[in-house]
Amino acid sequence: MRWIILLLLYPISAIAQDLQGNDTAGNWRVSHYEAYGIWNSICDEREENGALRQRCYIRRADVFSLRPKFAAQFVFITPAPEGYEIEFGIEPGTLFSPSGFRIDQGEHVIWRTRRPGCLTGLSCTFTGEGAQNIIDAMLTGEAYRFVFRDRHGQSQDLTWPLDGFGAAWLDFRSQSDIRGLLAAEE
């Protein structure tokens, strides 16, 4: 359970490690933080081998069930060599309905995944064009919908409103650009 809490608090476990490889925030210092509804635009930095390392990300973490049956999921959007990377953190043992991992616009589904890893709580990461398709849907959609049975067997139906995502996206891109973290766009 400790690692799940750490994942919720810090982006992408490998990046969240300290310089000795421990799962901790280590010496990361927050240099920028803005909240836009449920969406957070964050940048932080630390010294690594005598050089400043910086990172920026959009984060949404949802602890939807507290102790004793703790359960949560998250999403991180980060710059990547070919655009962006989107990582969904879903606990092993989570089972989504076939149409239960989607973005809605009114009565219409404008994006969904049926990737087995995403629907079963395994790896759920999108890069390149796949990530861009999700971002485009997030900018035009109304809400994420997650319909699933969590690792404890409890039925869940979560809605993450996309209000505020557009502003978080602009802030994230601006802050990433200031720090030179965005790949050159064609």
C-alpha positions, 0 to 999 in steps of 0.5 A: 500500500505504501508504494501506491500512496507514493505513486499518487503523490509523485509522478511515475515511480522511476522518476520519483525515486531519489538518487539512491533509487529509493521510492521517495520524493528525495530532493525534488523541489517544486518550482511551479504548481497550479490547480485547475479544478481536479487537474494539477500542472506541476514542475519540479527540479533537483540537482543530479551529478552537478546539473539541474534536472527539471520536469513538468507534468499534469497530474490527476490522482483519485483516491476513491476508496479509503482504508481499510480497502484503499484503492486509487488511480491516477494519470500523468501527462509528461513531455516525451521525445515524440510529443507526450506520454500519458500514464494511467496508474491502475491497481493490479486486479482492477477490471474495467467493463469493455466500454468503461475506460473512455472520454464522453462528450454529451451522449457520445463516446469520443475516445476509449481504450480496449487495451488489455493492459488498461482494462485489467490494471496492468501497464497503461501508457500511451505515447506519440500519436496515441497520447495526442489522440487522448489529449485532443479528446480531453481538450474537447470532451466533457468527462472521463468515465471509468466503470470497473470492479476494483481490486477488492471486488467493489463496483466503481463508476468514476467521472473525472470532469474535464473542466479546467483541463484546457487551462492546465494544458496551456499552463503545462505547455508554457512551463515545459517550454520555459524549461526547454522540456518540449520536443521541437514541433514541426 
